[in-house]
Amino acid sequence: MRLNVASLRRMVKGKLHVEFVHQEVTSYSGLELLRRYLRQLEVPSRLHAACTGTGGDYGGGRLALLVVALFYVGARHLEHLRYVASDPLIGRFCGLARIPTARTVGTWLRQFTQTTLAPLVQLNHDLVIDAVKRLALPRLTIDVDGTVVRTGATVGWAFRGFNPHHRKDPSYYPLLAHLAQTGHIVRVKNRPGNVHDSKQAVAFLREVIGGLRAPIGRRLPLEFRMDAAFFQRDIFRLLTARGCAYAIKVGYWSWLPLKQLAAARQRWLPVAPHVTGFFHALDLPQWNLQLRVMIYRTHVDHESPKNFQLDLFTPDDGHFEYAAVATNMALDLPALYAFICGRGAQEKTLAELKGEFALDVVPTRHYGANSAWQQLSVLAYNLIRSFQLDTLAEPKPRSRKRTYAYLIRSMRTLRFLLVARAGRLARIGGRHVLRLSHNPATETLYASVAHRLAA
């Protein structure tokens, strides 16, 4: 049926008069579904136990849920609390009748020390383990890397370090372990910005491996991917002793014969489009190690400004960028190349953590408070990942890159589809009801999520 053109248009002449009145309305109806899911996982009670050492009148667990709620609605700073303080579902989500001020939450965060932060780190880890057990994954692929968080000049334990875009700015350099199949962050450890990427990496890896093996056992294979900063003797020894597979980038350093090996190589085998390579058993007498190394080169149409050409060849056959990977995995050249390329998926996770969960925000000048903020950011991220895996996520085709095994929406998309939906709280028939405007797509989505939560 063809509609009348006049029925498709609307004349708008005057300006709407804006008034602010007290009403039982919310801008974030989807928080109710997230609250139900968190209660199923017993997150409020577990947070209460984890934050016992940082009590107060509001309760440490409730304040932690309040910070998590801030991330879900899109707030990035404690000062944003005053803009959502009147929303009834914010208070319902965290169990508070009165929303505290930014100063109160900042004071609570400053109570965290290395000792009081440990239970929160353990809770984060336990929630990831619970999700892994429910999925029954055939293997776990862990990407380990650091990321720069810029700070102010007077922030505790923030120093100038490796930040190529802002060399003079102090920063933190947290180290993260990323689970490739689901996108969860297994563990995060805050560090000053002036440390090397591999600083404290051995102890960090030992905690990650022990934390996974203790509840899951040794039968589940563990695989690690890291960049050249983690090409360290102690890391190789640890991963070998614990029976873990690894693929670690190798730097073209002067004390390694990679340049000579590439120059002497006559036959390069095909690896991927425009990529060729070969395997070599690399002896390292300095470390008393022998490593299986894949040396590969990528054909490019330009001369690299960073001198990846390494003066190996004249440019008669084109320009190449060279790289190498040390591994103990029984993979051929194409499979190993795809596997190490899958490490780039963690950059998407880090970008979402910084952009949607305020990992790059420094709320106070206190190192313990800022470390707790990072843990709460990762906690909120892991919970929303688990929420989607249990309700909305669909399996993806298997890939040799071993990245995300499920199709998971970004937080920005999920906030638009599910969380940021206006609603009115009403009392009908003696019970509280959340009423939303009629929208078939939103109604179908909410019904699907509610059905999965009730199952």
TIDOZA-317650 format. One record per residue (C-alpha): residue in three letters; x, y, z. Coordinates in steps of 0.001 Angstrom, whole numbers, padded with zeros to 6 digits, always signed. Layout:
residues N
alaXYZ
...
END
This chain:
residues 455
met+000000+000000+000000
arg+001397+003373-000961
leu+001315+005963+001791
asn+000351+009573+001297
val+003423+011813+001152
ala+001799+014245+003579
ser+001556+011470+006175
leu+005340+011013+006112
arg+006204+014567+007067
arg+005643+016751+010084
met+005690+020499+010586
val+007681+021729+013579
lys+007272+025460+014252
gly+007838+026311+017891
lys+010592+025596+020396
leu+010018+023068+023149
his+010026+024591+026616
val+012516+022708+028815
glu+011651+022003+032458
phe+013411+019931+035094
val+011114+018175+037564
his+011486+015174+039845
gln+010196+012076+038082
glu+010712+008341+038412
val+012220+008076+034946
thr+015510+006565+033831
ser+017755+006918+030834
tyr+019326+003493+031348
ser+016625+000835+031446
gly+019068-001850+030353
leu+020836-001673+033716
glu+018011-003796+035106
leu+018982-006715+032869
leu+022637-006299+033806
arg+021691-006158+037491
arg+019827-009471+037182
tyr+022840-011072+035544
leu+025230-009820+038224
arg+022949-011186+040934
gln+022965-014588+039240
leu+026775-014569+039445
glu+026562-013318+043065
val+028737-010358+042113
pro+027307-007960+044759
ser+028083-010331+047633
arg+031478-011269+046177
leu+032364-007600+045738
his+031290-006940+049311
ala+033711-009638+050506
ala+036508-008362+048236
cys+036141-004759+049440
thr+035774-005507+053151
gly+039061-003766+053885
thr+037750-000509+052394
gly+034439-000102+054163
gly+032656+003127+055027
asp+029051+004182+055442
tyr+028157+003346+051852
gly+029917-000019+051804
gly+032872-000898+049622
gly+030944-003404+047491
arg+028196-000902+046670
leu+030694+001807+045755
ala+032491-000653+043476
leu+029174-001400+041733
leu+028597+002337+041395
val+031893+002753+039539
val+030998-000226+037330
ala+027629+001399+036574
leu+029433+004598+035546
phe+031355+002676+032894
tyr+028208+001012+031578
val+026303+004267+031077
gly+029264+005932+029348
ala+030647+008122+032155
arg+034437+008382+032320
his+035207+010544+035363
leu+034058+010647+038972
glu+032764+014170+038344
his+030116+012634+036076
leu+028399+011177+039132
arg+026393+014356+039660
tyr+024847+014015+036192
val+023465+010536+036869
ala+022793+010835+040606
ser+019029+011310+040120
asp+018597+008263+037884
pro+016685+005638+039897
leu+018186+002648+038095
ile+021722+003754+038928
gly+020852+003565+042617
arg+018982+000301+042118
phe+021944-001220+040268
cys+024400-000554+043098
gly+021974-000785+046024
leu+022205+002830+047171
ala+019379+005170+048154
arg+021688+008164+047899
ile+024481+008516+045358
pro+027731+009759+046954
thr+029741+012649+045619
ala+032887+012318+043527
arg+034946+013339+046551
thr+033484+010511+048647
val+034211+007892+045977
gly+037724+009281+045496
thr+038351+009034+049247
trp+037166+005410+049159
leu+039480+004596+046256
arg+042456+006027+048134
gln+041980+003379+050837
phe+043276+000710+048458
thr+046773-000582+049009
gln+048611-003573+047605
thr+047089-005692+050381
thr+043490-004499+050087
leu+043660-004651+046287
ala+044560-008364+046222
pro+040988-009653+046885
leu+039658-007487+044024
val+042328-008901+041691
gln+041355-012423+042769
leu+037649-011747+042197
asn+038387-010531+038692
his+040349-013704+038034
asp+037647-015964+039502
leu+034947-014434+037294
val+037054-015109+034188
ile+037660-018707+035298
asp+033911-019206+035803
ala+033249-017984+032256
val+035968-020239+030805
lys+034539-023279+032581
arg+031053-022606+031230
leu+032361-022392+027647
ala+034513-025556+027812
leu+037137-024147+025433
pro+039591-026630+023852
arg+042589-024352+024512
leu+043426-020974+026014
thr+045488-018466+024027
ile+046920-015663+026157
asp+048263-012408+024687
val+050538-010497+027064
asp+051428-006860+026495
gly+051691-003489+028192
thr+049844-000282+027405
val+050622+003346+028213
val+048285+005395+030438
arg+049194+009098+030513
thr+048925+010875+033855
gly+049417+014328+035331
ala+052745+015625+036550
thr+051960+015091+040254
val+050431+011595+040134
gly+052027+009050+042445
trp+054442+006524+040893
ala+054003+008007+037416
phe+057231+008601+035507
arg+058384+009420+032036
gly+058847+006274+030019
phe+058220+004747+026628
asn+055568+006939+025063
pro+056553+007791+021488
his+053683+010247+021018
his+054091+012135+024313
arg+057688+011607+025384
lys+057698+014156+028203
asp+054452+013112+029875
pro+054542+010928+033007
ser+052597+007721+032680
tyr+051683+004314+034032
tyr+052526+001164+032089
pro+050064-001579+033168
leu+050718-005138+032030
leu+047703-007148+030825
ala+047003-010794+029976
his+044292-011062+027315
leu+042340-014261+026624
ala+042095-014379+022837
gln+039089-016710+022506
thr+036705-014581+024584
gly+038414-011200+024948
his+038525-011409+028762
ile+041374-009790+030656
val+042789-012564+032839
arg+044991-010272+034902
val+046184-006666+034965
lys+049094-005271+036947
asn+049761-001554+037207
arg+053376-000377+036905
pro+055237+002944+036778
gly+055796+004294+033288
asn+059599+004144+033339
val+059925+000343+033346
his+060736-001958+030433
asp+057806-003813+028911
ser+059082-007120+030326
lys+059635-005754+033856
gln+058004-008128+036386
ala+056802-010217+033427
val+058160-013519+034788
ala+056295-013154+038083
phe+053228-011958+036178
leu+053291-014998+033866
arg+053824-017309+036828
glu+050681-015892+038444
val+048694-016210+035207
ile+049738-019817+034627
gly+049217-020828+038245
gly+045866-019063+038383
leu+044648-020958+035300
arg+046120-024354+036114
ala+044877-024507+039710
pro+041104-024481+038939
ile+041204-025949+035413
gly+044080-028439+035521
arg+046999-029195+033236
arg+044996-030992+030536
leu+043828-027732+028974
pro+046608-026427+026675
leu+047912-022921+027325
glu+049408-020842+024493
phe+051173-017500+024886
arg+051833-014772+022306
met+054137-011846+023033
asp+056137-009203+021217
ala+059929-008848+021106
ala+060113-007054+024457
phe+059387-010419+026114
phe+062217-012217+024307
gln+063926-013014+027618
arg+065756-016105+028838
asp+063769-016428+032061
ile+060467-016236+030159
phe+061501-019072+027824
arg+062606-021190+030748
leu+059402-020573+032666
leu+057093-021384+029736
thr+059094-024521+028885
ala+059137-025732+032491
arg+055370-025225+032818
gly+054621-027026+029540
cys+053130-023971+027793
ala+053218-023319+024064
tyr+054539-019946+022948
ala+055190-017718+019956
ile+057364-014707+020799
lys+058604-012099+018356
val+062386-011802+018037
gly+064106-008457+017598
tyr+066803-007992+014972
trp+069405-007219+017605
ser+073115-007085+016877
trp+073959-010047+019132
leu+071592-012322+017190
pro+072630-013733+013781
leu+069221-013100+012184
lys+070545-010578+009703
gln+073266-012951+008510
leu+070802-015827+008244
ala+068420-013773+006135
ala+071227-012525+003904
ala+072543-016035+003279
arg+069136-017511+002556
gln+068621-018409-001091
arg+065171-020062-001052
trp+062279-018359+000710
leu+059118-020427+001077
pro+055622-018957+000565
val+053848-018101+003808
ala+051009-015728+002870
pro+050326-013249+000053
his+053488-011102-000306
val+055095-012968+002640
thr+057884-015558+002460
gly+059967-017201+005148
phe+061805-020226+006519
phe+062503-022054+009765
his+065882-022170+011491
ala+067176-023816+014662
leu+068775-020857+016430
asp+071476-021612+019000
leu+071911-019108+021821
pro+075053-020124+023751
gln+074684-017035+025959
trp+071408-018457+027298
asn+072206-022149+026791
leu+069080-022419+024629
gln+068149-023626+021171
leu+065033-022034+019699
arg+062951-022872+016641
val+062693-019549+014826
met+060631-018538+011821
ile+062287-015752+009848
tyr+059933-014090+007396
arg+059810-011024+005200
thr+056951-008965+003797
his+057255-007419+000354
val+056360-003721+000406
asp+056158-001103-002330
his+058241+001480-000521
glu+061476+001798+001365
ser+060776+001624+005066
pro+061734+004776+007036
lys+062807+002528+009927
asn+065324+000634+007771
phe+063637-002745+007910
gln+065555-003465+004704
leu+068633-003918+006915
asp+070914-003461+003884
leu+070499-007157+003119
phe+069809-006792-000579
thr+069928-004252-003313
pro+066400-003032-004109
asp+066434-004880-007427
asp+063935-007415-006117
gly+061906-004878-004141
his+061840-003695-000563
phe+061121-006016+002363
glu+060298-005724+006027
tyr+061853-008508+008095
ala+060630-010157+011291
ala+061213-013328+013291
val+059220-015461+015724
ala+060534-017994+018253
thr+058170-020869+018984
asn+057906-024396+020378
met+054623-025088+018550
ala+054367-027781+015853
leu+052948-025427+013219
asp+054002-024947+009621
leu+054950-021564+008199
pro+051443-020356+007161
ala+049828-021551+010400
leu+052465-019954+012616
tyr+052276-016694+010652
ala+048489-016615+011067
phe+048844-017434+014763
ile+051274-014601+015497
cys+049177-012182+013434
gly+046216-012999+015688
arg+048034-011188+018485
gly+046827-007905+016995
ala+043254-008603+018155
gln+044219-007558+021675
glu+044732-004017+020403
lys+040993-003844+019762
thr+040387-004938+023347
leu+042817-002339+024706
ala+041155+000349+022601
glu+037733-000577+024003
leu+039057-000640+027558
lys+040440+002859+027164
gly+037602+004312+025133
glu+034533+002747+026761
phe+035712+001631+030212
ala+037981+004572+031110
leu+041131+002515+031613
asp+043120+005548+030446
val+041534+007819+033086
val+043525+008676+036218
pro+040956+009657+038876
thr+043339+010602+041722
arg+046997+011267+042491
his+047146+008113+044631
tyr+048820+005039+043109
gly+046635+002546+044998
ala+043453+004393+044030
asn+044447+004483+040371
ser+045326+000783+040460
ala+041903+000024+041951
trp+040265+002084+039186
gln+042047-000071+036611
gln+040839-003241+038320
leu+037246-001966+038362
ser+037523-000990+034704
val+038675-004497+033811
leu+035998-005991+036080
ala+033243-004080+034283
tyr+034686-005107+030927
asn+034937-008796+031879
leu+031397-008851+033244
ile+029916-007371+030074
arg+031876-009942+028054
ser+030488-012776+030161
phe+027003-011264+029933
gln+027117-011379+026141
leu+028618-014865+026066
asp+025719-016110+028195
thr+022952-014213+026379
leu+023683-012666+022967
ala+026974-014009+021570
glu+027029-016388+018601
pro+029927-018733+017730
lys+032238-017647+014913
pro+033934-019914+012375
arg+037268-021240+013568
ser+040310-019285+012461
arg+044017-020110+012374
lys+044608-016735+014002
arg+042906-018061+017157
thr+041206-014807+017996
tyr+037629-014255+019191
ala+035645-017495+019056
tyr+032333-015631+019421
leu+030686-012654+017767
ile+030541-010067+020547
arg+029223-006519+020246
ser+031297-003590+021387
met+030257-001692+024510
arg+029317+001303+022395
thr+026888-000827+020367
leu+025536-002620+023434
arg+025007+000692+025215
phe+022929+001959+022298
leu+020922-001248+021837
leu+020389-002293+025431
val+021560+000047+028181
ala+020639+003600+027111
arg+016875+003102+026834
ala+014518+005595+028476
gly+011903+004160+030822
arg+009529+005080+033609
leu+009290+003369+036983
ala+005667+002781+037944
arg+003831+000873+040649
ile+001093-001272+039177
gly-000840-003904+041089
gly+001349-003491+044151
arg+004652-004123+042359
his+007264-001967+040699
val+007254-002023+036898
leu+009722-000557+034423
arg+007797+000741+031410
leu+009512+001534+028111
ser+008193+003099+024933
his+006881+000598+022414
asn+009595-000423+019991
pro+009428-003894+018374
ala+013201-004264+017943
thr+013988-003273+021547
glu+011140-005438+022852
thr+012471-008474+020980
leu+016010-007881+022246
tyr+014927-007440+025866
ala+012698-010531+025697
ser+015563-012602+024288
val+017974-011495+027007
ala+015394-011994+029773
his+014639-015490+028462
arg+018331-016423+028468
leu+018740-015090+032008
ala+015737-017071+033221
ala+016900-020296+031563
END
